Amino acid sequence: MPQGEVIADFKQYPEAQAFVDNLIKHNFPAEAVAIVGSDLRTVERVRGKVNYARMAIGGAVTGSWMGLAFGLVFGGATDSTGAALFPGIESVGSSIVIGAGLGMLFNVTRYALSRNKRSYISQSSVVASKYQIQVPAGLADQARAVPDHTAAK
């Protein structure tokens, strides 16, 4: 936990960031500054509905990228006689299609077998209700002397 004096309080993280940017622009030592959030909360934002179609599309996209990589690496590979090492994959395009199919199959199967099915996709984040700028006690006066720090609340 950072130790020192609190020189500013903010309700929004971007305001705290702007304050620290201003300190650093005025040659305040960056390593001496800490942004401390308090009253933490977990916020989960629902991003969309999950169903088999969405899982299939996501698997196809991921699988096609993997197929592209595989096709680029191994698509032109031949042995010493000139025969293709992977005769089933003769072009990058076919490896993309095969990868998309395998990705869809894997994702749909994984979703079907999952025991904790949720009908939505979400993203969690931790937010604070208050952000304080702390600096070591010996540098607090120097930080307060920086111009334009009146944005502190």
Secondary structure, 3 states (H helix, E strand, C coil): CCCCEEEEEECCHHHHHHHHHHHHHCCCCHHHCEEEEEEEEEEEEEEEECCHHHHHHHHHHHHHHHHHHHHHHHCCCECCCCCECCCCCCCHHHHHHHHHHHHHHHHHHHHHHCCCCCCEEEEEEEEEEEEEEEECHHHHHHHHCCCCCCCCC
